[in-house]
Amino acid sequence: MFFIGVTIATSGQFMQSLAVPFYMNELTDSNFWVGSAAFAVLVPSLIMTPVAGIWSDRMSRKAILLGSFSVQIAAAAAYLALFAADALSPWLIIAIQMAVGVASGFQWAPSQAMTALLVPPEDLLAAVRCVSLSFTVGRAIGPAVAGATLYLWGPGPAFAVTIAGFAVGLLVMAPVRLRPAEPVYQEPFWLQFRQGLEYIWRRPEMRLVISISFLVAGLGAVFAFALVASVADDVFSLGDGGLAWLTATFGCGSLAMGLYVTGFGDRHLRSRMEVLALGVYALGILLVGATPWLAVGLVGYFIFGAAHMGHGVTMNSALQVQVDEQYRGRVMSVWLMSVLSGLPLGSLLGGFLGDLVSMRFLLLLYGGLLAGFWVIAVLRSNGFAGLDLGSE
């Protein structure tokens, strides 16, 4: 039930996450405004994530998650009403994005930490892969349907489906029962957060996960989410039609890899999975930046979509199997913070550079930087060997 509920809610959420930059691009024809819309939702989410992580170690993770969904339903309803009234201006989009960011900051940490309370410890790794697949299915279905919806009917129906997705997801997950979590002493907020940071800092393998996740988000994932509308418009000159193709292809790559790692992930060391995923991620972005042909660009989006999924499952699994239960919420929140800080920085800087130079230049720059990091990190970390700690 948790898998189904998260999949439905995430599908609706990713429809909105694509509809907003699409409409912002239509309103302003500015990559900087598109990047600013992503910045506006991701920074509040970044700020709220550590709060959610600590709350997840103190109180009901399910209550936090369902509360987050409820607020995001209200935000999607505001989008729909303002769009229908033809009153959705760039600054109103920024304001609603900030509200969405606050609410989504209370979504990711409890949803990740809930996994350990749904299954016995021996099934945790398989459950992590399954939950990761639910997010991937949402990323595949939501943007793919959003691209087609935007092309055929515009942003209004996309906002409506977002409302429906969160509402159905909330109803499906409401009956889910969790095993009681280990009690955590009610220390002051910042002391608990500092303890979580110290716990991670003492473990080089966890620091490795955090640093990789930050850079992949800022240099790679931005082209799958915040800046994909700009890539479709500026690189391939195809507007909403190109957006539909790129997002659907990225989703298909993610889904294909998600199905594989869910069924056969136990056959591979996490270190080898990440070496391959990070290298392919950089290759896919460089391929998109280097070609004027949409067909080749779709190949790039497919392979870096698959790499995105392989990378995400590897990072999630590496943390989940190593962390002590009493620190789980805080550790997962710090990991999510690394992603949520990389995305807005990469989006805002990328939007500025895309307007200043070109989006093609940005793809080649970010892809080259990611490839350089891949080489350095593999050499300095002994092929990401620390990711294999905790493996059976």
Secondary structure, 3 states (H helix, E strand, C coil): CHHHHHHHHHHHHHHHHHHHHHHHHHHHCCHHHHHHHHHHHHHHHHHHHHHHHHHHHHCCHHHHHHHHHHHHHHHHHHHHHHHHCCCCCHHHHHHHHHHHHHHHCCCHHHHHHHHHHCCCHHHHHHHHHHHHHHHHHHHHHHHHHHHHHHHHCCHHHHHHHHHHHHHHHHHHHCCCCCCCCCCCCCCCHHHHHHHHHHHHHCCHHHHHHHHHHHHHHHHCHHHCCCCHHHHHHHHCCCHHHHHHHHHHHHHHHHHHHHHHHHHHHHHCCHHHHHHHHHHHHHHHHHHHHHCCCHHHHHHHHHHHHHHHHHHHHHHHHHHHCCCCHHHHHHHHHHHHHHHHHHHHHHHHHHHHHHHHCCHHHHHHHHHHHHHHHHHHHHHHCCCCHHHHCCCC
